[in-house]
Every structure is written in structure tokens, then in C-alpha cells.
């Protein structure tokens, strides 16, 4: 069965892989969005011929309008243009692969439109998980996770009921600095940070993987997606990235999903669910693999795992504060203004300065505190 699909964040790492799946599976693409990469979006627009495209950056959108003037494809402008494109799209499924806080309002727009949401933007659930899940329940919208770990959990949950979950085993690659001490992390470089051992991802998420903030986000994401408390989500370092996560049930059975590391499989599963189709990706050869290893994360050297648990425990806008501070700190690190180790300090200090955010639960209040946290983090960096 052919599916009509929209891809938000189409020029990013996950977005490009979603378009690879669209080629392989023959999906019809109805709407594409990106931030500012008009060159790539023009190429994709001409290939897939969507009814509309949108760019968050107004200047880039103006350039794309000129470039696509001969096609009849509508070019929408800015964040409002992205929301308009979602509302008017006739797609069956929307893949939200937008990076960061910018993906939250598009997530809510997809839910409001009644489309299935293939969610790769974990920040939507980190920032406003209660609001997102409540809206999805009210609208009867399916949220199928695209993150490899949460896709694995989603699939493993087909073996039992939610009330039978004993704990969720959320795997982590450990990033490029697995085994390093707190002191050793003080001198790591940008190039070392971006050298992820397993996954090829965008710079922001690669840095988050190195600090383990990404895994902290995924703990919060799992709490909202699967309705379990944070103390029943255990992080397990698994360097090979073959076992993508597992569910332990009350009878002590552990059900896991294993595959070669390939985000395209996760995208295809989310779009085609509940049907499975043949994948063009590599198959898993257990004989070639030989063995798998598992270990506990070093929570002293990588404190963001505990910070994420504190954020979800405090509730309100605290996860949004943590995410906002992290976005600012990582951007400063990528631009050479702070060291890798200073990311921990900026985020932790911002978090400590805004603990009153735990009392904020409305969308407007959360977005306001997101901006406040960014301002605090920037002041710490200056």
C-alpha cells in the first residue's frame, strides 16, 4: 500500500534517511520542510514533487521561491509556513525530524491535524511531554517513535501489556568518551567529540551523545511515551549498538529488538506500522558479530543522566529549562566559545537558577521559561 508522507527537517540526518526510505518504498511525498538549506530542499522538491515546501529562514525561503518558480510547488515562509504546510498537507504520516525546541509546535500541529506522527524530535516530549501525549490521546493520534531505542521499546512492548512492565532497559552507545574520567573530559577536543563510534548524526545530537544528555532526554521521552516512572527506566551502555533497547516483564522475561544500526529501518517501521515490509538495509549476522557487551554508565563523569531524572521528577518546565540550556551550551561549544567540559557547568547552573519552573505547566509558561533559560545560559557563557 502506497503511503503519502510529509517530512519535517528533510535536510537533516534523519530527514535525509526518511527520504531514502521514501525512494525505496515508493512513498508519495506531499510536504517537506527545512531550516535554511534551500539548495538541498530544491533538489528534494524537484525529485519528489510535493505540493508544498517550507523553510524556517525567511531569506532562504525567498531564494527557494525563485529557484522553484518553474515548478508550481508552493514555497511557504518561516515557522508559520511550516505549521500551515502541516495543516494543509494530505499526508497519512508526518515524520518530524526537526532538531530541538523548534520541533514542538510542529508536533502539536501534526497531532491537531489528525495525522500519524512518526516522531524523531525527542525535544517535543522533553519540553512538553504531558501536553503532547494528552493532545494525542484526545485526537486519537498514533505517535510511533523513530529513535532507534524507543522504536525497539515500542516493538518489544508487543509481547506484553503496559501493566506487566517491570523495567525498561534503554541502551546507550556510551559515545566517543566511554571510559574517560571527569578529569580526562576537561581536555577533549571538538573533533574527538564529533567522532561517534557507531552513528552518523548531526553535530548537535553527536555532542549530546558524547555528554550523555541525549540519553537523559531519552529517559524523559520513554517516561511519556510508555507511561512508566523514571525509576523504572535503566540506562545500559552497549558499545556495539546492536541491541537497541529491551523491556523486562514482571515474569523476568526480557524482550529486545536487535538489528544493525540503521535509522532507515526505524523510519520505515514507523510509517508502515503495523505491517512490516522487506527492507533494503543490511541484515544482522550474529555469527560475524560474535559477542555483545553491557556495562553501567559512569554517572559521576557524565552527570546529565541524573540531571534528567531530577528534571522529570520536579516536572513542570524543568525539562524544558534543561533542554534550552543544553541547546545554548552545545552551540557555544561547536562555535569554540566554551570547552566540552564547560557544557556540564552551563546546563547545571542554569537548571539550578530556575528551579521555580517546576510550577509551570501550560504551553505558554513552558515556552516563556524556555526563553528565560536561554538568556541565563547565554549570560553564563559571556
C-alpha positions as semicolon CSV with decimal commas, in nm:
position;residue;x (nm);y (nm);z (nm)
1;X;0,000;0,000;0,000
2;X;0,141;0,337;-0,103
3;X;0,166;0,596;0,173
4;X;0,162;0,973;0,142
5;X;0,424;1,119;0,373
6;X;0,543;1,459;0,495
7;X;0,899;1,505;0,621
8;X;0,982;1,791;0,856
9;X;1,353;1,863;0,887
10;X;1,410;1,699;0,549
11;X;1,769;1,817;0,504
12;X;1,895;1,688;0,840
13;X;2,041;1,345;0,910
14;X;1,714;1,165;0,995
15;X;1,519;1,362;0,736
16;X;1,754;1,254;0,457
17;X;1,724;0,894;0,569
18;X;1,345;0,927;0,567
19;X;1,368;1,039;0,206
20;X;1,592;0,740;0,131
21;X;1,312;0,519;0,263
22;X;1,059;0,708;0,051
23;X;1,263;0,627;-0,260
24;X;1,298;0,262;-0,169
25;X;0,935;0,216;-0,069
26;X;0,781;0,441;-0,334
27;X;0,608;0,675;-0,087
28;X;0,439;0,986;-0,222
29;X;0,585;1,299;-0,059
30;X;0,329;1,576;-0,007
31;X;0,518;1,830;0,208
32;X;0,880;1,898;0,301
33;X;1,031;2,146;0,543
34;X;1,381;2,252;0,644
35;X;1,552;2,528;0,836
36;X;1,766;2,718;0,584
37;X;1,925;2,471;0,339
38;X;1,742;2,585;0,025
39;X;1,992;2,413;-0,206
40;X;1,917;2,064;-0,075
41;X;1,545;2,132;-0,042
42;X;1,529;2,239;-0,406
43;X;1,685;1,908;-0,509
44;X;1,437;1,710;-0,299
45;X;1,142;1,920;-0,419
46;X;1,228;1,855;-0,781
47;X;1,273;1,484;-0,717
48;X;0,964;1,416;-0,506
49;X;0,736;1,692;-0,640
50;X;0,548;1,773;-0,315
51;X;0,256;2,011;-0,325
52;X;0,440;2,248;-0,090
53;X;0,773;2,306;0,086
54;X;0,864;2,540;0,371
55;X;1,180;2,697;0,508
56;X;1,202;2,841;0,858
57;X;1,454;3,104;0,744
58;X;1,267;3,379;0,550
59;X;1,570;3,473;0,339
60;X;1,626;3,111;0,237
61;X;1,255;3,077;0,157
62;X;1,272;3,381;-0,073
63;X;1,565;3,227;-0,260
64;X;1,382;2,895;-0,292
65;X;1,074;3,067;-0,434
66;X;1,287;3,200;-0,719
67;X;1,451;2,862;-0,777
68;X;1,120;2,671;-0,784
69;X;0,926;2,930;-0,984
70;X;0,904;2,693;-1,282
71;X;0,754;2,402;-1,083
72;X;0,422;2,513;-0,936
73;X;0,537;2,392;-0,591
74;X;0,421;2,631;-0,319
75;X;0,701;2,774;-0,102
76;X;0,590;2,866;0,250
77;X;0,784;3,101;0,474
78;X;0,902;3,083;0,835
79;X;0,778;2,881;1,130
80;X;0,420;2,981;1,047
81;X;0,470;2,849;0,696
82;X;0,577;2,511;0,836
83;X;0,263;2,497;1,050
84;X;0,048;2,595;0,751
85;X;0,208;2,324;0,540
86;X;0,130;2,065;0,810
87;X;-0,233;2,175;0,832
88;X;-0,288;2,168;0,454
89;X;-0,094;1,850;0,383
90;X;-0,294;1,543;0,275
91;X;-0,026;1,303;0,401
92;X;-0,111;0,990;0,600
93;X;0,205;1,013;0,812
94;X;0,427;1,303;0,913
95;X;0,791;1,234;1,005
96;X;0,903;1,507;1,244
97;X;1,283;1,515;1,222
98;X;1,324;1,881;1,317
99;X;1,606;1,941;1,562
100;X;1,548;2,085;1,907
101;X;1,275;2,303;2,057
102;X;1,175;2,417;1,710
103;X;1,003;2,080;1,662
104;X;0,749;2,123;1,942
105;X;0,485;2,337;1,772
106;X;0,505;2,127;1,452
107;X;0,450;1,815;1,666
108;X;0,135;1,969;1,814
109;X;0,022;2,080;1,467
110;X;0,060;1,726;1,330
111;X;-0,144;1,591;1,621
112;X;-0,412;1,858;1,572
113;X;-0,436;1,763;1,203
114;X;-0,506;1,400;1,297
115;X;-0,211;1,251;1,106
116;X;0,004;0,969;1,238
117;X;0,320;1,117;1,389
118;X;0,650;0,939;1,326
119;X;0,845;1,121;1,593
120;X;1,220;1,174;1,571
121;X;1,208;1,509;1,754
122;X;1,258;1,391;2,112
123;X;1,258;1,750;2,240
124;X;0,881;1,769;2,187
125;X;0,837;1,515;2,466
126;X;1,122;1,651;2,677
127;X;0,983;2,005;2,676
128;X;0,609;1,938;2,690
129;X;0,555;1,564;2,718
130;X;0,234;1,584;2,921
131;X;0,082;1,834;2,678
132;X;0,185;1,635;2,370
133;X;0,061;1,300;2,499
134;X;-0,266;1,450;2,624
135;X;-0,330;1,611;2,285
136;X;-0,254;1,283;2,104
137;X;-0,493;1,091;2,329
138;X;-0,766;1,349;2,279
139;X;-0,727;1,340;1,899
140;X;-0,673;0,965;1,878
141;X;-0,340;1,018;1,701
142;X;-0,074;0,746;1,691
143;X;0,275;0,853;1,792
144;X;0,527;0,599;1,664
145;X;0,882;0,671;1,782
146;X;1,164;0,686;1,526
147;X;1,457;0,694;1,771
148;X;1,618;0,351;1,748
149;X;1,589;0,295;2,124
150;X;1,224;0,391;2,151
151;X;1,137;0,206;1,835
152;X;1,293;-0,102;1,995
153;X;1,091;-0,050;2,314
154;X;0,773;0,005;2,113
155;X;0,831;-0,322;1,928
156;X;0,927;-0,513;2,245
157;X;0,603;-0,398;2,411
158;X;0,409;-0,606;2,160
159;X;0,495;-0,906;2,379
160;X;0,305;-0,784;2,685
161;X;0,082;-0,524;2,842
162;X;0,194;-0,195;2,994
163;X;0,093;-0,306;3,343
164;X;0,326;-0,607;3,304
165;X;0,639;-0,395;3,256
166;X;0,898;-0,445;3,528
167;X;1,151;-0,205;3,378
168;X;1,273;-0,064;3,050
169;X;1,636;-0,122;2,953
170;X;1,741;0,182;2,749
171;X;2,069;0,121;2,569
172;X;2,340;0,380;2,510
173;X;2,647;0,353;2,291
174;X;2,846;0,546;2,551
175;X;2,959;0,793;2,284
176;X;3,323;0,864;2,194
177;X;3,433;0,915;2,556
178;X;3,323;0,591;2,717
179;X;3,567;0,505;2,996
180;X;3,711;0,855;3,031
181;X;3,725;1,014;3,376
182;X;3,592;1,354;3,471
183;X;3,946;1,494;3,459
184;X;4,014;1,347;3,116
185;X;3,698;1,509;2,979
186;X;3,841;1,854;3,055
187;X;4,082;1,831;2,762
188;X;3,881;1,661;2,486
189;X;3,856;1,840;2,152
190;X;3,572;1,918;1,914
191;X;3,695;1,671;1,653
192;X;3,715;1,397;1,916
193;X;3,363;1,481;2,032
194;X;3,219;1,455;1,682
195;X;3,380;1,114;1,618
196;X;3,087;0,898;1,725
197;X;3,181;0,528;1,726
198;X;2,858;0,399;1,570
199;X;2,607;0,650;1,436
200;X;2,643;0,921;1,171
201;X;2,433;1,208;1,303
202;X;2,412;1,587;1,304
203;X;2,661;1,780;1,517
204;X;2,415;1,876;1,794
205;X;2,295;1,524;1,865
206;X;2,650;1,390;1,836
207;X;2,764;1,627;2,111
208;X;2,460;1,529;2,320
209;X;2,559;1,167;2,275
210;X;2,909;1,246;2,397
211;X;2,780;1,419;2,716
212;X;2,504;1,155;2,757
213;X;2,249;1,438;2,759
214;X;2,085;1,264;2,465
215;X;2,032;0,959;2,684
216;X;1,887;1,179;2,956
217;X;1,642;1,315;2,701
218;X;1,555;0,960;2,601
219;X;1,477;0,865;2,961
220;X;1,225;1,150;2,972
221;X;1,091;1,051;2,631
222;X;1,039;0,694;2,747
223;X;0,851;0,810;3,057
224;X;0,599;0,996;2,841
225;X;0,573;0,751;2,551
226;X;0,534;0,436;2,756
227;X;0,375;0,559;3,079
228;X;0,642;0,433;3,318
229;X;0,811;0,626;3,603
230;X;1,173;0,731;3,552
231;X;1,299;0,494;3,821
232;X;1,187;0,203;3,603
233;X;1,399;0,314;3,308
234;X;1,756;0,183;3,341
235;X;2,032;0,304;3,108
236;X;2,267;0,029;2,988
237;X;2,586;0,106;2,794
238;X;2,608;-0,124;2,494
239;X;2,901;-0,031;2,274
240;X;2,809;-0,241;1,972
241;X;2,470;-0,067;1,922
242;X;2,310;-0,393;1,808
243;X;2,058;-0,446;2,088
244;X;1,866;-0,120;2,060
245;X;1,669;-0,147;2,388
246;X;1,461;-0,401;2,575
247;X;1,164;-0,449;2,806
248;X;1,181;-0,665;3,117
249;X;0,843;-0,802;3,224
250;X;0,722;-0,899;3,570
251;X;0,786;-1,269;3,495
252;X;1,157;-1,173;3,440
253;X;1,137;-1,229;3,065
254;X;1,341;-0,975;2,867
255;X;1,223;-0,896;2,514
256;X;1,465;-0,698;2,296
257;X;1,500;-0,576;1,937
258;X;1,832;-0,631;1,760
259;X;1,948;-0,508;1,422
260;X;2,241;-0,340;1,253
261;X;2,249;0,035;1,332
262;X;2,025;0,186;1,061
263;X;1,776;0,465;1,123
264;X;1,604;0,388;0,792
265;X;1,461;0,071;0,943
266;X;1,308;0,277;1,225
267;X;1,155;0,527;0,983
268;X;1,010;0,251;0,764
269;X;0,862;0,074;1,067
270;X;0,700;0,394;1,195
271;X;0,546;0,479;0,858
272;X;0,425;0,129;0,766
273;X;0,324;0,005;1,113
274;X;0,162;-0,239;1,187
275;X;0,274;-0,402;0,859
276;X;0,636;-0,499;0,802
277;X;0,784;-0,483;0,454
278;X;1,118;-0,600;0,319
279;X;1,400;-0,357;0,398
280;X;1,687;-0,265;0,170
281;X;1,924;-0,240;0,468
282;X;2,190;-0,486;0,585
283;X;2,088;-0,798;0,772
284;X;2,228;-0,882;1,116
285;X;2,484;-1,164;1,113
286;X;2,516;-1,293;1,470
287;X;2,800;-1,529;1,375
288;X;3,004;-1,240;1,238
289;X;2,920;-1,030;1,544
290;X;3,036;-1,293;1,792
291;X;2,956;-1,120;2,122
292;X;2,775;-0,828;2,284
293;X;2,886;-0,627;2,587
294;X;2,692;-0,434;2,850
295;X;2,800;-0,205;3,134
296;X;2,672;0,065;3,368
297;X;2,712;0,433;3,274
298;X;2,958;0,648;3,472
299;X;2,716;0,891;3,633
300;X;2,995;1,083;3,804
301;X;3,180;1,169;3,482
302;X;2,852;1,217;3,292
303;X;2,609;1,392;3,533
304;X;2,336;1,467;3,279
305;X;2,169;1,130;3,333
306;X;2,095;1,223;3,695
307;X;2,001;1,579;3,596
308;X;1,743;1,446;3,350
309;X;1,592;1,225;3,620
310;X;1,576;1,526;3,853
311;X;1,411;1,733;3,579
312;X;1,135;1,479;3,516
313;X;1,090;1,433;3,893
314;X;1,049;1,808;3,953
315;X;0,821;1,834;3,649
316;X;0,667;2,148;3,509
317;X;0,905;2,337;3,284
318;X;1,224;2,193;3,434
319;X;1,290;1,954;3,144
320;X;1,238;2,249;2,907
321;X;1,488;2,456;3,108
322;X;1,742;2,174;3,086
323;X;1,691;2,136;2,711
324;X;1,715;2,510;2,643
325;X;2,037;2,545;2,841
326;X;2,182;2,246;2,659
327;X;2,098;2,390;2,316
328;X;2,276;2,715;2,406
329;X;2,576;2,540;2,562
330;X;2,625;2,297;2,273
331;X;2,604;2,578;2,018
332;X;2,871;2,767;2,217
333;X;3,092;2,457;2,222
334;X;3,051;2,398;1,848
335;X;3,148;2,760;1,779
336;X;3,456;2,735;2,002
337;X;3,340;2,967;2,280
338;X;3,343;2,709;2,561
339;X;3,513;2,376;2,619
340;X;3,341;2,038;2,616
341;X;3,353;2,011;2,994
342;X;3,201;2,358;3,038
343;X;2,879;2,230;2,880
344;X;2,806;2,049;3,206
345;X;2,855;2,365;3,411
346;X;2,640;2,591;3,193
347;X;2,347;2,349;3,191
348;X;2,368;2,262;3,561
349;X;2,395;2,627;3,672
350;X;2,105;2,734;3,453
351;X;1,897;2,446;3,585
352;X;1,975;2,542;3,946
353;X;1,889;2,907;3,885
354;X;1,540;2,830;3,752
355;X;1,404;2,559;3,979
356;X;1,085;2,763;4,025
357;X;1,000;2,649;3,671
358;X;0,871;2,325;3,825
359;X;0,542;2,504;3,892
360;X;0,481;2,591;3,526
361;X;0,264;2,351;3,327
362;X;0,091;2,546;3,048
363;X;0,240;2,565;2,699
364;X;0,279;2,945;2,717
365;X;0,456;2,924;3,054
366;X;0,688;2,648;2,932
367;X;0,782;2,842;2,618
368;X;0,841;3,154;2,827
369;X;1,073;2,966;3,061
370;X;1,249;2,815;2,761
371;X;1,343;3,170;2,654
372;X;1,441;3,264;3,008
373;X;1,668;2,962;3,037
374;X;1,837;3,051;2,711
375;X;1,904;3,402;2,838
376;X;2,051;3,270;3,163
377;X;2,272;3,021;2,980
378;X;2,399;3,288;2,742
379;X;2,483;3,515;3,035
380;X;2,686;3,238;3,195
381;X;2,881;3,186;2,873
382;X;2,958;3,556;2,836
